[in-house]
Amino acid sequence: MRLVKDLVDSRIVFYWIDSADKRLSPDHATFKLAQEWWKSYMFSRYEGDERRKSIIDRRSDAEKRRRIEEESNLSPISPYGRRHTDIPLEVDVDLVAEKLKRLRTT
């Protein structure tokens, strides 16, 4: 899955596409909403026994993570968590700059 940042009807939106560029999600007004949709989607696809009660990882709070690291002498293997959904997301495809450039020239 790839996260797309796009300009639709004069507003910036985020949505998810698959490897064949087929849209998987509706438009989201913010990056955070797109991230929450993705986490829910990934959790819904998991077929095993789920032990986690929340889709939000407790280590996602940067301040709490920093405090825990300072208090312990152990170095975490992964500061973001063990699951794919715990790793911070980034925009994979940014179409906004290209579309704004085209709007300026017309």
C-alpha positions in Angstrom: 0.0 0.0 0.0 1.1 3.5 -0.7 -0.1 6.8 0.8 -1.0 9.5 -1.8 -1.2 13.2 -1.1 -3.3 14.8 -3.7 -5.1 18.1 -4.6 -8.8 17.4 -5.2 -11.3 20.3 -5.7 -8.9 22.9 -4.3 -8.1 21.0 -1.1 -5.4 18.6 -0.1 -6.5 15.1 0.6 -4.7 11.8 1.5 -5.8 8.3 0.3 -4.3 4.8 0.0 -3.7 2.9 -3.2 -2.5 -0.6 -3.8 0.4 -1.8 -6.0 -1.8 -1.6 -9.1 -2.7 2.1 -8.3 -6.2 1.0 -7.3 -7.7 3.2 -4.6 -8.3 1.4 -1.4 -9.5 4.2 0.9 -11.8 7.2 0.7 -10.3 10.7 0.8 -9.0 11.8 4.2 -8.7 15.5 5.1 -5.6 15.0 7.2 -2.5 12.8 7.4 -3.6 11.6 10.9 -7.0 10.5 9.6 -5.3 8.6 6.7 -3.0 7.0 9.3 -5.9 5.9 11.5 -7.7 4.4 8.5 -4.6 2.4 7.5 -4.1 1.0 11.0 -7.8 0.0 11.2 -7.5 -1.6 7.8 -4.4 -3.5 8.7 -5.9 -4.8 11.9 -9.1 -5.9 10.1 -7.0 -8.0 7.7 -5.2 -9.8 10.5 -6.6 -13.4 10.8 -4.7 -14.6 13.9 -5.6 -14.2 17.6 -5.3 -10.5 18.5 -3.8 -9.8 21.9 -3.6 -6.0 21.5 -6.7 -4.2 22.8 -6.0 -1.0 21.0 -4.7 -0.2 17.6 -2.7 2.7 19.0 0.8 1.6 20.2 1.7 2.9 23.6 5.2 3.8 22.3 3.7 6.2 19.8 3.9 8.9 22.4 7.4 10.4 21.7 7.7 12.0 25.1 6.8 8.8 26.9 9.2 6.8 24.8 12.0 9.2 25.5 11.3 9.1 29.3 11.3 5.3 29.3 14.6 5.2 27.4 16.2 7.6 29.8 15.0 5.6 32.9 16.3 2.3 31.6 19.8 1.2 30.6 18.4 -1.0 27.9 18.5 0.0 24.3 15.3 -0.9 22.5 15.7 -3.0 19.4 13.0 -1.0 17.7 12.0 2.4 19.2 8.7 2.4 17.4 7.4 -1.1 18.3 7.4 -4.5 16.7 4.5 -4.4 14.4 4.3 -2.9 10.9 1.6 -0.5 12.1 3.9 0.9 14.8 6.4 2.4 12.4 5.7 6.0 11.5 4.2 6.6 8.1 5.3 8.9 5.3 3.6 10.1 2.1 4.7 7.8 -0.8 3.3 9.8 -3.7 2.9 13.6 -3.5 0.8 14.9 -6.4 0.2 18.3 -4.9 3.3 20.2 -6.1 2.7 19.0 -9.7 -0.9 20.0 -9.7 -0.2 23.4 -8.2 2.4 24.0 -10.8 -0.1 23.2 -13.6 -2.7 25.5 -12.0 -0.2 28.4 -11.9 0.6 28.0 -15.6 -3.1 28.1 -16.7 
